[in-house]
């Protein structure tokens, strides 16, 4: 079953100059990852998390071509998603 992205606060909009997306099969499942999310959110207003490559790809494609995405991706999911998204204009960086 595909996990939905972690919801932002109701009515929140991205006030950053970029979207920070984190794709990891266990992004919401380990204490270390949850703590990392909390730390990132102290500096960055807008962080979306995904456990599924298809959902993250659809999310990126749904953004305007003027939007910029910084993607954090872990392990096997990087090998799966990068070939599908590397040419998208929205993509600024992959870590």
VOMI-978424 format. One line per field, with one value per residue (C-alpha): residue in one letter; residue number from 1; x, y, z. Coordinates in steps of 0.1 Angstrom, whole numbers, plus 2048, in hexadecimal, padded with zeros to 3 digits. Last residue first. Example, Ala and Ser with C-alpha at 12.3 -4.5 7.8 and 13.67 -1.06 7.14 Angstrom:
REM residues 2
aa s,a
i 2,1
east 889,87B
north 7F5,7D3
up 847,84E
***
This chain:
REM residues 95
aa x,x,x,x,x,x,x,x,x,x,x,x,x,x,x,x,x,x,x,x,x,x,x,x,x,x,x,x,x,x,x,x,x,x,x,x,x,x,x,x,x,x,x,x,x,x,x,x,x,x,x,x,x,x,x,x,x,x,x,x,x,x,x,x,x,x,x,x,x,x,x,x,x,x,x,x,x,x,x,x,x,x,x,x,x,x,x,x,x,x,x,x,x,x,x
i 95,94,93,92,91,90,89,88,87,86,85,84,83,82,81,80,79,78,77,76,75,74,73,72,71,70,69,68,67,66,65,64,63,62,61,60,59,58,57,56,55,54,53,52,51,50,49,48,47,46,45,44,43,42,41,40,39,38,37,36,35,34,33,32,31,30,29,28,27,26,25,24,23,22,21,20,19,18,17,16,15,14,13,12,11,10,9,8,7,6,5,4,3,2,1
east 8D1,8C0,8C0,8AB,88F,872,87F,87B,898,8A3,880,87B,8A0,8A2,884,88F,8B4,8AB,891,8AB,8BD,8B1,8A4,8A6,897,89A,87E,87A,859,858,84D,82F,82B,816,835,846,828,824,849,845,826,837,856,843,84D,848,850,848,85B,851,85B,880,897,886,874,895,89B,878,87D,89F,88E,874,88F,8A3,884,87D,85C,854,86F,871,86D,87F,876,87C,86F,87A,867,879,878,867,844,833,80F,7FF,7D9,7D9,7FC,810,806,81F,81D,805,812,80E,800
north 88E,89A,8BE,8D7,8C1,8D6,8D4,8AF,89D,889,87D,85A,84F,85C,849,825,828,841,82A,810,824,846,865,889,89E,8C4,8D1,8F2,900,912,8F3,8F3,8D5,8B7,8A5,8A7,898,87D,872,873,85D,844,841,838,840,865,883,8A7,8C3,8E8,901,8F9,900,8F0,8D9,8C8,8BF,8B0,89C,88F,885,871,861,856,84A,833,82E,84F,850,82A,825,845,863,885,8A4,8C8,8E0,900,926,920,92C,90C,90F,902,900,8E3,8DC,8C7,8A4,888,87A,85D,83A,822,800
up 7E7,7C7,7BC,7A8,79A,78D,769,768,757,775,77D,770,770,794,7A1,7A2,7AB,7C6,7D4,7D9,7F4,800,7EF,7F9,7DE,7DA,7C4,7B2,7A6,784,772,789,79F,796,788,7A9,7BB,7A1,7A6,7CC,7CA,7B2,7C7,7E7,80B,806,81C,816,827,826,841,841,85E,87C,863,85B,880,883,863,870,890,87C,868,887,898,87B,868,858,83E,83C,817,811,7FB,80B,7F9,7FF,7E9,7E0,7E5,806,810,806,810,830,830,848,856,83E,837,836,813,80E,813,7F6,800
***
